[in-house]
Amino acid sequence: MLWYQTSDEVFCIHNVIDLVYMKDDMLNGNFTTFETLKYTADLRLEKGLTRQQKNDIIDDVMLQMGISHARNTIVGTPIKKGISGGERKRLCVAMELITGPKLLFLDEPTSGLDSVTALSLCTKLRALAKDCTIVNTIHQPQAKIFRLFDKLILLKVGCLFWLPLCCSGGLLSCFVTHNYCVSHI
C-alpha cells in the first residue's frame, strides 16, 4: 500500500499505481487469455460492476494490448503449447491495465523477447502512455525502441549517468564525454 501526504490530508494511492512484474511464468497455463483477465477483473475491480461491464473492460484492454486474437487460446505451459512469449508479456501488462492505473511501472518488459516482438510491445506501451504514465527499466534497447521514449534517465552501475534537466548538452555529448561510441544512435 502506498500513501501520499499533503498538509493535514493523507491519501491512499494504491489504485493509481501498478507494478508489472514481468515474470510471465507465474500465469496459470490452463486458463485462456480471456479467463486470465476475467479472473483478474473479478479480484481487482469494484464488486458493484456487472459481468457485462467487466467484459467490456476486458475487451478494451485486450484490444489495447493487441491480444484480442488470442482471446480463447490457453496461456500454455512448458508441456502444453499456448500463446507466444510476446503475447504472455502483453497479457501481464493487460492484467494491470484492468484497473485503469494512472502510473504503471514495468520491470524489463522486453527481456527475453526477440527484437521484432520487443518493438511491438514498446509500440503498444507508447500508445498507452497517452492515458497512463509508464516508467520502465530496459537494458540495451534497439535504436527503434530507444526513439519511442519521450523522457529518459540513464543509470550506470546504479548511479545517475544522464538526466536531461541536470546535464548540460544533449545525450550524445554526454556519451562522447564518457568515451562511448555514438555512431549507432
Contacts in CASP RR format, 6 or more apart in sequence:
PFRMAT RR
TARGET T0000
AUTHOR 0000-0000-0000
METHOD contacts of the structure
MODEL  1
MLWYQTSDEVFCIHNVIDLVYMKDDMLNGNFTTFETLKYTADLRLEKGLT
RQQKNDIIDDVMLQMGISHARNTIVGTPIKKGISGGERKRLCVAMELITG
PKLLFLDEPTSGLDSVTALSLCTKLRALAKDCTIVNTIHQPQAKIFRLFD
KLILLKVGCLFWLPLCCSGGLLSCFVTHNYCVSHI
1 12 0 8 1.000
1 14 0 8 1.000
2 12 0 8 1.000
2 13 0 8 1.000
2 14 0 8 1.000
2 17 0 8 1.000
3 10 0 8 1.000
3 11 0 8 1.000
3 12 0 8 1.000
3 13 0 8 1.000
4 10 0 8 1.000
4 11 0 8 1.000
4 12 0 8 1.000
4 13 0 8 1.000
5 11 0 8 1.000
15 99 0 8 1.000
15 101 0 8 1.000
16 101 0 8 1.000
16 102 0 8 1.000
16 103 0 8 1.000
17 101 0 8 1.000
17 102 0 8 1.000
17 103 0 8 1.000
17 104 0 8 1.000
17 105 0 8 1.000
18 96 0 8 1.000
18 97 0 8 1.000
18 99 0 8 1.000
18 100 0 8 1.000
18 101 0 8 1.000
18 103 0 8 1.000
18 104 0 8 1.000
18 105 0 8 1.000
19 96 0 8 1.000
19 104 0 8 1.000
19 105 0 8 1.000
19 107 0 8 1.000
20 92 0 8 1.000
20 93 0 8 1.000
20 95 0 8 1.000
20 96 0 8 1.000
20 104 0 8 1.000
20 105 0 8 1.000
20 106 0 8 1.000
20 107 0 8 1.000
20 109 0 8 1.000
21 92 0 8 1.000
21 107 0 8 1.000
22 89 0 8 1.000
22 92 0 8 1.000
22 106 0 8 1.000
22 107 0 8 1.000
22 108 0 8 1.000
22 109 0 8 1.000
22 111 0 8 1.000
23 92 0 8 1.000
24 85 0 8 1.000
24 88 0 8 1.000
24 89 0 8 1.000
24 91 0 8 1.000
24 92 0 8 1.000
27 36 0 8 1.000
27 75 0 8 1.000
27 88 0 8 1.000
27 91 0 8 1.000
27 92 0 8 1.000
28 36 0 8 1.000
28 39 0 8 1.000
28 75 0 8 1.000
29 74 0 8 1.000
29 75 0 8 1.000
29 76 0 8 1.000
29 77 0 8 1.000
29 80 0 8 1.000
29 82 0 8 1.000
30 74 0 8 1.000
30 75 0 8 1.000
30 76 0 8 1.000
30 77 0 8 1.000
30 80 0 8 1.000
31 39 0 8 1.000
31 74 0 8 1.000
31 75 0 8 1.000
32 71 0 8 1.000
32 72 0 8 1.000
32 73 0 8 1.000
32 74 0 8 1.000
32 75 0 8 1.000
33 62 0 8 1.000
33 67 0 8 1.000
33 70 0 8 1.000
33 71 0 8 1.000
33 72 0 8 1.000
33 73 0 8 1.000
33 75 0 8 1.000
33 83 0 8 1.000
33 87 0 8 1.000
33 91 0 8 1.000
34 58 0 8 1.000
34 62 0 8 1.000
34 71 0 8 1.000
34 72 0 8 1.000
36 75 0 8 1.000
36 91 0 8 1.000
36 95 0 8 1.000
37 58 0 8 1.000
37 61 0 8 1.000
37 62 0 8 1.000
37 91 0 8 1.000
37 94 0 8 1.000
37 95 0 8 1.000
37 98 0 8 1.000
38 54 0 8 1.000
38 55 0 8 1.000
38 58 0 8 1.000
40 95 0 8 1.000
40 98 0 8 1.000
41 54 0 8 1.000
41 57 0 8 1.000
41 58 0 8 1.000
41 98 0 8 1.000
42 54 0 8 1.000
44 98 0 8 1.000
44 99 0 8 1.000
45 54 0 8 1.000
45 57 0 8 1.000
45 98 0 8 1.000
45 99 0 8 1.000
49 57 0 8 1.000
57 98 0 8 1.000
58 98 0 8 1.000
59 68 0 8 1.000
61 94 0 8 1.000
61 97 0 8 1.000
61 98 0 8 1.000
62 68 0 8 1.000
62 71 0 8 1.000
62 94 0 8 1.000
64 94 0 8 1.000
64 97 0 8 1.000
64 124 0 8 1.000
64 127 0 8 1.000
64 128 0 8 1.000
65 90 0 8 1.000
65 91 0 8 1.000
65 93 0 8 1.000
65 94 0 8 1.000
65 97 0 8 1.000
65 124 0 8 1.000
66 90 0 8 1.000
66 124 0 8 1.000
67 83 0 8 1.000
67 87 0 8 1.000
67 90 0 8 1.000
67 91 0 8 1.000
67 94 0 8 1.000
70 83 0 8 1.000
70 87 0 8 1.000
73 82 0 8 1.000
73 83 0 8 1.000
74 80 0 8 1.000
74 82 0 8 1.000
74 83 0 8 1.000
75 82 0 8 1.000
75 83 0 8 1.000
75 88 0 8 1.000
75 91 0 8 1.000
76 82 0 8 1.000
76 83 0 8 1.000
83 91 0 8 1.000
84 117 0 8 1.000
85 113 0 8 1.000
85 117 0 8 1.000
86 113 0 8 1.000
86 117 0 8 1.000
86 120 0 8 1.000
86 121 0 8 1.000
89 109 0 8 1.000
89 110 0 8 1.000
89 113 0 8 1.000
89 117 0 8 1.000
89 121 0 8 1.000
90 121 0 8 1.000
90 124 0 8 1.000
93 104 0 8 1.000
93 106 0 8 1.000
93 109 0 8 1.000
93 121 0 8 1.000
93 124 0 8 1.000
93 125 0 8 1.000
96 104 0 8 1.000
97 104 0 8 1.000
97 128 0 8 1.000
97 132 0 8 1.000
100 132 0 8 1.000
101 132 0 8 1.000
102 132 0 8 1.000
102 133 0 8 1.000
103 132 0 8 1.000
103 133 0 8 1.000
103 134 0 8 1.000
103 135 0 8 1.000
104 128 0 8 1.000
104 132 0 8 1.000
104 133 0 8 1.000
104 134 0 8 1.000
104 135 0 8 1.000
105 135 0 8 1.000
105 136 0 8 1.000
106 125 0 8 1.000
106 134 0 8 1.000
106 135 0 8 1.000
106 136 0 8 1.000
106 137 0 8 1.000
107 136 0 8 1.000
107 137 0 8 1.000
108 136 0 8 1.000
108 137 0 8 1.000
108 138 0 8 1.000
108 139 0 8 1.000
109 121 0 8 1.000
109 122 0 8 1.000
109 125 0 8 1.000
109 136 0 8 1.000
109 138 0 8 1.000
110 118 0 8 1.000
110 121 0 8 1.000
110 122 0 8 1.000
110 138 0 8 1.000
110 141 0 8 1.000
110 145 0 8 1.000
111 139 0 8 1.000
113 121 0 8 1.000
115 142 0 8 1.000
118 141 0 8 1.000
118 142 0 8 1.000
118 145 0 8 1.000
119 142 0 8 1.000
119 144 0 8 1.000
119 145 0 8 1.000
122 141 0 8 1.000
122 145 0 8 1.000
122 148 0 8 1.000
123 148 0 8 1.000
125 134 0 8 1.000
125 136 0 8 1.000
125 148 0 8 1.000
126 148 0 8 1.000
128 134 0 8 1.000
129 150 0 8 1.000
138 145 0 8 1.000
143 184 0 8 1.000
143 185 0 8 1.000
146 185 0 8 1.000
151 164 0 8 1.000
152 162 0 8 1.000
152 164 0 8 1.000
152 171 0 8 1.000
153 160 0 8 1.000
153 162 0 8 1.000
153 163 0 8 1.000
154 160 0 8 1.000
154 161 0 8 1.000
154 162 0 8 1.000
154 163 0 8 1.000
154 171 0 8 1.000
155 161 0 8 1.000
160 166 0 8 1.000
161 174 0 8 1.000
161 178 0 8 1.000
162 171 0 8 1.000
162 174 0 8 1.000
164 170 0 8 1.000
164 171 0 8 1.000
167 174 0 8 1.000
171 185 0 8 1.000
172 182 0 8 1.000
172 185 0 8 1.000
175 181 0 8 1.000
175 182 0 8 1.000
175 185 0 8 1.000
176 182 0 8 1.000
END
